[in-house]
């Protein structure tokens, strides 16, 4: 199993959810986060003072998928969020050794 973390612009969330549903991913966790990378933030003037905003609002989407579905999900994520602009986001992947559904005791693939 693989855990996939995706950092995206907030406006791409609905596109991502729709694309993941198409490929069979129905469970995900979504978190509002702040961060910066290549975008470096932006500068604006407020009441005559120049302000630099380094942290930009982003969305983190997390899901766990079976190994055989991983490549399909990865390609679906890229299709959904890629614009070709700086700030499109990142995908991080982790190996999951075990998953257990607490309510039923199901393990592995059955738990996700």
N, CA and C atoms as an extended XYZ file, in Angstrom:
336
Properties=species:S:1:pos:R:3:atomname:S:1:resname:S:1:resid:I:1 pbc="F F F"
N         0.834       -1.177        0.000 N   UNK     1
C         0.000        0.000        0.000 CA  UNK     1
C         0.878        1.238        0.000 C   UNK     1
N         0.331        2.316       -0.523 N   UNK     2
C         1.046        3.591       -0.590 CA  UNK     2
C         0.160        4.690       -0.024 C   UNK     2
N         0.785        5.578        0.728 N   UNK     3
C         0.116        6.803        1.163 CA  UNK     3
C         0.573        7.893        0.215 C   UNK     3
N        -0.380        8.631       -0.331 N   UNK     4
C        -0.068        9.708       -1.263 CA  UNK     4
C        -0.489       11.017       -0.618 C   UNK     4
N         0.444       11.951       -0.520 N   UNK     5
C         0.171       13.321       -0.053 CA  UNK     5
C         0.338       14.241       -1.253 C   UNK     5
N        -0.652       15.080       -1.467 N   UNK     6
C        -0.613       16.005       -2.593 CA  UNK     6
C        -0.808       17.417       -2.046 C   UNK     6
N         0.095       18.316       -2.391 N   UNK     7
C        -0.008       19.725       -2.011 CA  UNK     7
C        -0.425       20.481       -3.271 C   UNK     7
N        -1.576       21.160       -3.212 N   UNK     8
C        -2.125       21.815       -4.400 CA  UNK     8
C        -2.669       23.196       -4.059 C   UNK     8
N        -2.959       23.956       -5.116 N   UNK     9
C        -3.673       25.218       -4.969 CA  UNK     9
C        -5.121       24.899       -4.613 C   UNK     9
N        -5.724       25.733       -3.785 N   UNK    10
C        -7.090       25.488       -3.316 CA  UNK    10
C        -8.091       25.383       -4.460 C   UNK    10
N        -7.897       26.157       -5.507 N   UNK    11
C        -8.862       26.157       -6.609 CA  UNK    11
C        -8.855       24.859       -7.425 C   UNK    11
N        -7.876       23.995       -7.223 N   UNK    12
C        -7.815       22.726       -7.960 CA  UNK    12
C        -8.411       21.559       -7.165 C   UNK    12
N        -8.900       21.815       -5.957 N   UNK    13
C        -9.399       20.729       -5.113 CA  UNK    13
C       -10.560       19.972       -5.750 C   UNK    13
N       -11.552       20.670       -6.256 N   UNK    14
C       -12.718       19.993       -6.833 CA  UNK    14
C       -12.332       19.176       -8.064 C   UNK    14
N       -11.417       19.703       -8.880 N   UNK    15
C       -10.927       18.950      -10.040 CA  UNK    15
C       -10.236       17.666       -9.586 C   UNK    15
N        -9.431       17.771       -8.534 N   UNK    16
C        -8.713       16.605       -8.021 CA  UNK    16
C        -9.681       15.572       -7.468 C   UNK    16
N       -10.650       16.012       -6.673 N   UNK    17
C       -11.624       15.076       -6.112 CA  UNK    17
C       -12.380       14.343       -7.214 C   UNK    17
N       -12.801       15.052       -8.240 N   UNK    18
C       -13.536       14.434       -9.349 CA  UNK    18
C       -12.670       13.403      -10.064 C   UNK    18
N       -11.424       13.731      -10.311 N   UNK    19
C       -10.526       12.819      -11.024 CA  UNK    19
C       -10.226       11.580      -10.178 C   UNK    19
N       -10.030       11.760       -8.873 N   UNK    20
C        -9.780       10.608       -8.002 CA  UNK    20
C       -11.002        9.699       -7.924 C   UNK    20
N       -12.192       10.276       -7.878 N   UNK    21
C       -13.413        9.466       -7.871 CA  UNK    21
C       -13.524        8.634       -9.136 C   UNK    21
N       -13.129        9.198      -10.279 N   UNK    22
C       -13.185        8.471      -11.559 CA  UNK    22
C       -12.327        7.209      -11.548 C   UNK    22
N       -11.186        7.264      -10.849 N   UNK    23
C       -10.282        6.109      -10.843 CA  UNK    23
C       -10.496        5.202       -9.633 C   UNK    23
N       -11.531        5.485       -8.844 N   UNK    24
C       -11.896        4.580       -7.757 CA  UNK    24
C       -11.386        4.937       -6.377 C   UNK    24
N       -10.873        6.141       -6.197 N   UNK    25
C       -10.435        6.584       -4.874 CA  UNK    25
C       -11.559        7.409       -4.261 C   UNK    25
N       -12.147        6.903       -3.183 N   UNK    26
C       -13.284        7.594       -2.580 CA  UNK    26
C       -12.986        8.123       -1.178 C   UNK    26
N       -11.903        7.678       -0.575 N   UNK    27
C       -11.538        8.148        0.755 CA  UNK    27
C       -10.317        9.039        0.705 C   UNK    27
N       -10.412       10.194        1.333 N   UNK    28
C        -9.267       11.103        1.379 CA  UNK    28
C        -9.399       12.019        2.583 C   UNK    28
N        -8.294       12.574        3.012 N   UNK    29
C        -8.262       13.556        4.091 CA  UNK    29
C        -7.764       14.857        3.493 C   UNK    29
N        -8.413       15.949        3.846 N   UNK    30
C        -8.078       17.248        3.271 CA  UNK    30
C        -7.781       18.223        4.400 C   UNK    30
N        -6.655       18.927        4.270 N   UNK    31
C        -6.211       19.868        5.290 CA  UNK    31
C        -5.850       21.192        4.638 C   UNK    31
N        -6.274       22.300        5.236 N   UNK    32
C        -5.817       23.622        4.801 CA  UNK    32
C        -4.456       23.866        5.415 C   UNK    32
N        -3.493       24.240        4.594 N   UNK    33
C        -2.137       24.486        5.083 CA  UNK    33
C        -1.625       25.796        4.503 C   UNK    33
N        -0.481       26.251        5.000 N   UNK    34
C         0.213       27.419        4.468 CA  UNK    34
C         1.633       26.973        4.144 C   UNK    34
N         2.179       27.513        3.058 N   UNK    35
C         3.537       27.141        2.722 CA  UNK    35
C         4.097       27.992        1.592 C   UNK    35
N         5.365       27.782        1.305 N   UNK    36
C         5.973       28.447        0.161 CA  UNK    36
C         7.103       27.588       -0.355 C   UNK    36
N         7.397       27.783       -1.593 N   UNK    37
C         8.480       27.061       -2.255 CA  UNK    37
C         8.993       27.942       -3.362 C   UNK    37
N         8.892       27.477       -4.596 N   UNK    38
C         9.374       28.253       -5.739 CA  UNK    38
C         8.579       29.525       -5.960 C   UNK    38
N         7.331       29.568       -5.491 N   UNK    39
C         6.518       30.770       -5.673 CA  UNK    39
C         7.067       31.958       -4.888 C   UNK    39
N         7.645       31.720       -3.748 N   UNK    40
C         8.281       32.733       -2.899 CA  UNK    40
C         7.310       33.771       -2.324 C   UNK    40
N         6.028       33.592       -2.479 N   UNK    41
C         5.077       34.554       -1.938 CA  UNK    41
C         4.922       35.758       -2.846 C   UNK    41
N         4.463       36.853       -2.266 N   UNK    42
C         4.257       38.070       -3.053 CA  UNK    42
C         4.407       39.285       -2.147 C   UNK    42
N         4.554       40.458       -2.769 N   UNK    43
C         4.710       41.720       -2.052 CA  UNK    43
C         3.546       42.630       -2.424 C   UNK    43
N         3.000       43.320       -1.426 N   UNK    44
C         1.954       44.295       -1.708 CA  UNK    44
C         2.113       45.476       -0.767 C   UNK    44
N         1.461       46.582       -1.107 N   UNK    45
C         1.543       47.794       -0.298 CA  UNK    45
C         0.235       47.949        0.464 C   UNK    45
N         0.335       48.111        1.805 N   UNK    46
C        -0.823       48.288        2.658 CA  UNK    46
C        -0.609       49.541        3.495 C   UNK    46
N        -1.471       50.514        3.291 N   UNK    47
C        -1.383       51.802        4.003 CA  UNK    47
C         0.004       52.424        3.900 C   UNK    47
N         0.561       52.349        2.706 N   UNK    48
C         1.860       52.966        2.459 CA  UNK    48
C         3.056       52.122        2.847 C   UNK    48
N         2.817       50.980        3.482 N   UNK    49
C         3.911       50.098        3.898 CA  UNK    49
C         3.982       48.901        2.952 C   UNK    49
N         5.178       48.531        2.564 N   UNK    50
C         5.372       47.359        1.727 CA  UNK    50
C         5.396       46.118        2.612 C   UNK    50
N         4.541       45.155        2.288 N   UNK    51
C         4.451       43.911        3.056 CA  UNK    51
C         4.805       42.741        2.155 C   UNK    51
N         5.594       41.827        2.667 N   UNK    52
C         5.923       40.613        1.943 CA  UNK    52
C         5.190       39.455        2.590 C   UNK    52
N         4.417       38.732        1.801 N   UNK    53
C         3.692       37.567        2.278 CA  UNK    53
C         4.414       36.336        1.737 C   UNK    53
N         5.079       35.608        2.638 N   UNK    54
C         5.851       34.440        2.225 CA  UNK    54
C         5.023       33.164        2.205 C   UNK    54
N         4.053       33.051        3.112 N   UNK    55
C         3.270       31.829        3.210 CA  UNK    55
C         1.979       31.969        2.421 C   UNK    55
N         1.748       31.042        1.512 N   UNK    56
C         0.563       31.063        0.666 CA  UNK    56
C        -0.378       29.933        1.065 C   UNK    56
N        -1.679       30.146        0.933 N   UNK    57
C        -2.621       29.081        1.289 CA  UNK    57
C        -2.555       27.943        0.278 C   UNK    57
N        -2.521       26.734        0.780 N   UNK    58
C        -2.486       25.520       -0.028 CA  UNK    58
C        -3.443       24.502        0.601 C   UNK    58
N        -3.672       23.425       -0.121 N   UNK    59
C        -4.487       22.319        0.375 CA  UNK    59
C        -3.623       21.069        0.346 C   UNK    59
N        -3.679       20.286        1.427 N   UNK    60
C        -2.999       18.987        1.443 CA  UNK    60
C        -4.071       17.906        1.388 C   UNK    60
N        -3.970       17.036        0.387 N   UNK    61
C        -4.896       15.915        0.226 CA  UNK    61
C        -4.097       14.638        0.467 C   UNK    61
N        -4.597       13.784        1.355 N   UNK    62
C        -3.934       12.531        1.673 CA  UNK    62
C        -4.872       11.368        1.388 C   UNK    62
N        -4.333       10.300        0.839 N   UNK    63
C        -5.104        9.084        0.622 CA  UNK    63
C        -4.156        7.895        0.654 C   UNK    63
N        -4.723        6.717        0.884 N   UNK    64
C        -3.951        5.478        0.867 CA  UNK    64
C        -4.556        4.583       -0.202 C   UNK    64
N        -3.701        4.036       -1.071 N   UNK    65
C        -4.164        3.178       -2.168 CA  UNK    65
C        -3.337        1.895       -2.205 C   UNK    65
N        -3.898        0.882       -2.835 N   UNK    66
C        -3.172       -0.370       -3.055 CA  UNK    66
C        -2.058       -0.128       -4.064 C   UNK    66
N        -1.010       -0.919       -3.977 N   UNK    67
C         0.133       -0.764       -4.877 CA  UNK    67
C        -0.270       -0.827       -6.353 C   UNK    67
N        -1.222       -1.709       -6.685 N   UNK    68
C        -1.593       -1.869       -8.088 CA  UNK    68
C        -2.373       -0.675       -8.640 C   UNK    68
N        -2.907        0.159       -7.779 N   UNK    69
C        -3.660        1.343       -8.210 CA  UNK    69
C        -2.795        2.608       -8.203 C   UNK    69
N        -1.608        2.522       -7.632 N   UNK    70
C        -0.776        3.708       -7.419 CA  UNK    70
C        -0.476        4.490       -8.700 C   UNK    70
N         0.002        3.835       -9.739 N   UNK    71
C         0.368        4.545      -10.974 CA  UNK    71
C        -0.842        5.247      -11.592 C   UNK    71
N        -1.987        4.587      -11.577 N   UNK    72
C        -3.214        5.174      -12.113 CA  UNK    72
C        -3.601        6.419      -11.336 C   UNK    72
N        -3.498        6.344      -10.009 N   UNK    73
C        -3.849        7.484       -9.151 CA  UNK    73
C        -2.873        8.631       -9.367 C   UNK    73
N        -1.596        8.318       -9.456 N   UNK    74
C        -0.576        9.356       -9.669 CA  UNK    74
C        -0.845       10.111      -10.968 C   UNK    74
N        -1.124        9.395      -12.031 N   UNK    75
C        -1.414       10.037      -13.318 CA  UNK    75
C        -2.707       10.854      -13.253 C   UNK    75
N        -3.703       10.364      -12.527 N   UNK    76
C        -4.961       11.105      -12.367 CA  UNK    76
C        -4.725       12.418      -11.626 C   UNK    76
N        -3.886       12.396      -10.607 N   UNK    77
C        -3.568       13.609       -9.849 CA  UNK    77
C        -2.907       14.628      -10.770 C   UNK    77
N        -1.933       14.194      -11.528 N   UNK    78
C        -1.220       15.098      -12.430 CA  UNK    78
C        -2.170       15.693      -13.465 C   UNK    78
N        -3.034       14.854      -14.039 N   UNK    79
C        -4.028       15.335      -15.006 CA  UNK    79
C        -4.929       16.398      -14.403 C   UNK    79
N        -5.326       16.200      -13.154 N   UNK    80
C        -6.292       17.095      -12.508 CA  UNK    80
C        -5.705       18.447      -12.133 C   UNK    80
N        -4.445       18.492      -11.729 N   UNK    81
C        -3.929       19.738      -11.147 CA  UNK    81
C        -2.864       20.461      -11.962 C   UNK    81
N        -2.295       19.821      -12.955 N   UNK    82
C        -1.213       20.454      -13.710 CA  UNK    82
C        -1.741       21.600      -14.576 C   UNK    82
N        -1.120       22.781      -14.399 N   UNK    83
C        -1.424       23.923      -15.259 CA  UNK    83
C        -0.181       24.360      -16.023 C   UNK    83
N         0.984       23.910      -15.568 N   UNK    84
C         2.240       24.323      -16.170 CA  UNK    84
C         2.818       25.566      -15.526 C   UNK    84
N         2.151       26.078      -14.491 N   UNK    85
C         2.598       27.286      -13.796 CA  UNK    85
C         3.321       26.929      -12.506 C   UNK    85
N         4.148       27.857      -12.043 N   UNK    86
C         4.785       27.700      -10.742 CA  UNK    86
C         3.688       27.614       -9.694 C   UNK    86
N         3.831       26.682       -8.756 N   UNK    87
C         2.850       26.554       -7.686 CA  UNK    87
C         1.817       25.468       -7.926 C   UNK    87
N         1.984       24.669       -8.988 N   UNK    88
C         1.041       23.575       -9.241 CA  UNK    88
C         1.012       22.570       -8.097 C   UNK    88
N         2.110       22.402       -7.401 N   UNK    89
C         2.107       21.536       -6.226 CA  UNK    89
C         3.130       20.435       -6.279 C   UNK    89
N         2.996       19.505       -5.333 N   UNK    90
C         3.921       18.382       -5.187 CA  UNK    90
C         3.122       17.133       -4.821 C   UNK    90
N         3.678       15.977       -5.171 N   UNK    91
C         3.148       14.682       -4.760 CA  UNK    91
C         4.242       13.994       -3.954 C   UNK    91
N         3.880       13.518       -2.759 N   UNK    92
C         4.800       12.753       -1.919 CA  UNK    92
C         4.185       11.371       -1.709 C   UNK    92
N         5.017       10.337       -1.764 N   UNK    93
C         4.534        8.973       -1.629 CA  UNK    93
C         5.296        8.263       -0.516 C   UNK    93
N         4.562        7.527        0.316 N   UNK    94
C         5.144        6.767        1.426 CA  UNK    94
C         4.648        5.331        1.351 C   UNK    94
N         5.498        4.383        1.730 N   UNK    95
C         5.061        3.000        1.850 CA  UNK    95
C         4.297        2.822        3.161 C   UNK    95
N         3.197        2.100        3.094 N   UNK    96
C         2.395        1.789        4.282 CA  UNK    96
C         2.570        0.303        4.571 C   UNK    96
N         2.980       -0.024        5.774 N   UNK    97
C         3.231       -1.416        6.133 CA  UNK    97
C         1.959       -2.137        6.553 C   UNK    97
N         1.034       -1.388        7.159 N   UNK    98
C        -0.184       -2.034        7.623 CA  UNK    98
C        -1.295       -0.998        7.766 C   UNK    98
N        -2.513       -1.439        7.494 N   UNK    99
C        -3.699       -0.619        7.728 CA  UNK    99
C        -4.718       -1.498        8.436 C   UNK    99
N        -5.351       -0.952        9.466 N   UNK   100
C        -6.347       -1.697       10.238 CA  UNK   100
C        -7.572       -0.820       10.421 C   UNK   100
N        -8.729       -1.333       10.038 N   UNK   101
C        -9.985       -0.628       10.310 CA  UNK   101
C       -10.355       -0.955       11.748 C   UNK   101
N       -10.375        0.035       12.606 N   UNK   102
C       -10.577       -0.177       14.038 CA  UNK   102
C       -11.932       -0.817       14.330 C   UNK   102
N       -12.977       -0.349       13.669 N   UNK   103
C       -14.336       -0.836       13.955 CA  UNK   103
C       -14.486       -2.324       13.717 C   UNK   103
N       -13.943       -2.841       12.596 N   UNK   104
C       -14.178       -4.233       12.223 CA  UNK   104
C       -12.955       -5.137       12.396 C   UNK   104
N       -11.779       -4.549       12.515 N   UNK   105
C       -10.561       -5.335       12.608 CA  UNK   105
C       -10.011       -5.754       11.252 C   UNK   105
N       -10.646       -5.305       10.151 N   UNK   106
C       -10.143       -5.637        8.814 CA  UNK   106
C        -8.741       -5.080        8.653 C   UNK   106
N        -7.930       -5.801        7.880 N   UNK   107
C        -6.533       -5.405        7.710 CA  UNK   107
C        -6.177       -5.295        6.241 C   UNK   107
N        -5.101       -4.546        5.980 N   UNK   108
C        -4.554       -4.417        4.635 CA  UNK   108
C        -5.517       -3.775        3.670 C   UNK   108
N        -5.615       -4.360        2.483 N   UNK   109
C        -6.435       -3.839        1.406 CA  UNK   109
C        -7.902       -3.683        1.821 C   UNK   109
N        -8.404       -4.606        2.624 N   UNK   110
C        -9.804       -4.551        3.065 CA  UNK   110
C       -10.064       -3.364        3.998 C   UNK   110
N        -9.031       -2.883        4.656 N   UNK   111
C        -9.189       -1.772        5.607 CA  UNK   111
C        -9.268       -0.421        4.901 C   UNK   111
N        -8.771       -0.346        3.670 N   UNK   112
C        -8.818        0.939        2.976 CA  UNK   112
C        -9.953        0.940        1.987 C   UNK   112
